[in-house]
Amino acid sequence: MCGITGIFAFNQIGAFYMINLGKSIELLAHRGPDGRGTFVEELIALGHRRLSVIDTINGRQPMHDSTDRYVLTFNGEIFNYKILREQLIQEAGYTFTTDSDTEVLLNAYIHWGEACLLKLNGFFAFAIYDKQKHEIFVARDRMGVKPLLYYKDEDKFIFASEMKAVLAYNVPKEIDWVSVQQYFTLGYIPEPDSIFKDVKKLEAGSYLLINKAGVISKKYYEIPSSTQTKHQHSFEQAAAHVKELVDASVKDRLVADVPVGAFLSGGLDSSIVVASASKHVENLHTFSVGFKGADFYDETKSAELVAKTFNTSHTTFSLSQTELADNILPCLESMSEPFGDTSSLPLFVLSKKVAPSMKVILSGDGADELFGGYNKHRAEWLIKNPNWQIRFAQLIQPVVKILPGNRNTPMGDKIRQAQKLIEGLTLTDAERYYRWCSVFSEEAHKEMFQENIADNEEYKIRKGGILHAFKKNPYDLNRILYTDLNLVLGSDMLHKVDSMSMANGLEVREPMIDYRLVEYVSTLPSSYKINKNGGKQVLKHAYKDELPAEILSKAKHGFDVPLTKIFSKELKAWILDELLSQKFIEQQHVFKWSYIKNIRNAIDKNSNLDESKIWPLITFQFWWKKFMN
């Protein structure tokens, strides 16, 4: 995996900005510590930082084809490159000078054009420049594992793997206030928008073709919805096929010229990945993280059970409060766009710990969105299938509403979940979904923001676009999973994994979102995934004979961190004096001081703190000071 950047100028004014290529490349150095490459001609400049995983000696970039007409800069991995290589040799007589997937990708585009995208099994973001036509083709993988941001005006087109590498070209930094509202609702900014009005994210399964005539934008891949072709498999048959697909996906993602390990949280998804990978890798290296003095957040015992079951070489990193606190600033420094998911901190630390010994890691990310593993999925099933739990929730509603719900303790978390369930009973399907995806309520915007930000019609339009699947009839729980795959997976989960791992030069591969698995599971009946016993039913059944019973019956546990427990006196002072001071808030003119004052008091007294709301505010304020001051 790597970092890519480039500028395609339409005229000499645009060409002037090519002098910033070197700066942009260096801002991606963490993504590719193994090498640096450039290609520069009159109106085009491409840059690359390399993390060498396949053909570590010969896969240098930007790469030219044998005729020197095409030039490629590529971030990602193509898992079926050997199959495609053989097809190109047999069908068209191509010859290859390296054993890299990079050369296969370049020749695949030359031979098949844009149609090559549907032949690729992997994750990628790449740009190919055609010297003869003077045009550039930019594409992103089906699921959106690898990021690509871009900026375009009348003089130039700019792209890069990260926001800071785009900003290196001195593009305008005009805040998109609708994105700010979305961020302070969901905790992240949904694609294709970004924190800046003129910088966009290329959507998953999309490509751009840019030349002097303009820009052609196309969505070449859509995740199938449950209303499309359904498989006529029984539950047992579906479970067997799911297992075949997961095992094949894991095997594909073991392709590398360097050792491949696995994150092992102790939850169902990572345990399945480890169970499958251990069949192909002797003495598989697995890694988990725990938190000293915070049992509610610690899953290391489950991880160690799985490691013992599959005889892996397991390492547990037990983090102290001091070590977590010491990594807050490096974690924040790695973000070039506000990102409010609290699990970014432990993932950053885990990646930092693993990177010195591994270059490639497998993870279980994506299974919750695909198979229905979140609490909101279970809650939705309960609401649509009235039962004693719903009746009991309605009965105790007056009491639950006034209790302090939070993520900090087992009881506080149960209260928080009950409050969300009760609130959802009165909402429409679409509004309930959006509320359950949200960290902040939309009602809080008027208390939080200055008047010029809080009320925006464009926010409602974007929200409607996110919820478009709910307009279709009849209602089905698969609609929620479809929306999760198109919203939460890419904009939250995959963004987090890529940014936190690549900040430390670590490549993470997600077998659970192989497009073949996603296509099959997406069209299975929702009852195969979620029922009265909870979510991921077909996935659990598929691995019931391999995993310990404790793992199969284990409740869902998010990858959270005891955030407020690590707020030392010095850290609190920094947050209050630097990020949330009255002087800064009034200069910034984003938030109402009355709202921030209440947050300050809660932090200062360590009372009534909701960590899921504190972290997004901290990350936003730190980002603002770094990029906007």
PyMOL commands that set and color helices and strands:
alter all, ss='L'
color gray80, all
select helices_A, chain A and resi 12-26+29-31+81-92+101-119+163-167+177-186+235-252+268-277+295-297+300-309+321-326+328-333+344-354+367-371+375-384+388-395+397-402+410-424+429-437+444-448+451-454+457-466+468-471+478-486+488-502+511-513+515-522+526-528+537-542+549-553+564-566+569-579+582-588+593-605+611-627
alter helices_A, ss='H'
color red, helices_A
select strands_A, chain A and resi 2-9+35-41+44-50+63-64+70-78+122-130+135-140+149-152+156-160+199-201+206-211+214-219+260-263+285-291+313-319+360-362+507-509
alter strands_A, ss='S'
color yellow, strands_A
deselect
rebuild
show_as cartoon
